């Protein structure tokens, strides 16, 4: 048992971090391993790998993911900002490289091979982008001479341009939603709300009219007879086959013909083998993480920490909703992982950093001069670092 009287870094972390939220995140990670056993073997066999190829790799990422999340949760708000800045600069540079030397998959260049592993820079860019924008917005509210809103808008334009160039329209929409949410939480004027809403609607319309790939996905969602809906149809079939209680672990049949059963459609595999009851429980865990995190965020005194952690939780929640909504055909098909559940090292590590930052920024911190020093505000004056 860690004593409250102890003054070590671990003791301080232990008594200030939200342990309930941490346990819920670990539950999701464990669920990801179990569902990897259910969904990935058929994919590995189709690709000519060992049956448990993806399971082994998922397990390989498991402990480092937990370690990375916990290590990130030790950061102070000032160190969180610095980490976000370093990550953002590095990942934007790597996103530019993907356009030149990236691995092309299904017409998109989103990955770079690093030491035998596929790295997706855009996954790591997302949490860094949210934290940086939260800092810019809060600095603007503290000092009107700093036009952080304009800088944040320029960052959004640059990031969206890089994502569209890959192309990755799903991540573009996710980033815009997260940016708008952070801006709203920072006190966005109604003029900006109307302007951003109109720009978003116009962007979707422009993409639909000028990009055949986007138009095809929307058309297939609205009218399945206009194109191939094989994966979505199989996902719906998995939910029907599973019923309330499922067909049993390892007994699912749809996963054997579902190409992305270990990534984009892992939720459908869970529903077939374990039933709608488990699917609802999984949704409940995601909802609990977001709600618990937001409640903790509301009690955070520092404006930057409050807005940044809320933005990261919205990013996490929206990504989860998109993945599950696609699985039950409530949204057009989009390749987006289910956080901590889907296979993918880049996704797991990036989400670990994101949720580690949430744990760090929502820790109970002492008030007064010490809290100001940790937040990077010596003597109550905002620190630009």
Secondary structure, 3 states (H helix, E strand, C coil): CCCCCCCCHHHHHHHHCCHHHHHHHHHHHHHHHHHHHHHCHHHHHHCCCCCCHHHHHHHHHHHHHHHHHHHHCCCCHHHHHHHHHHHHHHHHHHHHHHHHHCEEECCEEEEEEECCEEECHHHHHHHHHHHHHHHHHHHHHHCCCCCHHHHHHHHHHHHHHHHHHHCCHHHHHHHHHHHHHHHHHCCCCHHHHHHHHHHHHHHHHHHHHHCHHHHHHHHHHHCHHHCCCHHHHHHHHHHHHHCCCCCCCCCCCHHHCCCCCCCCCHHHHHHHHHHHHHHHHHHHHHHHHHHHHHHHHHCCCCHHHHHHHHHHHHHHHHHHHHHHHHHCCCCCCCCCCCCCCCCCHHHHHHHHHHHHHHHHHCCCCCCCHHHHHHCCCHHHCCCCC
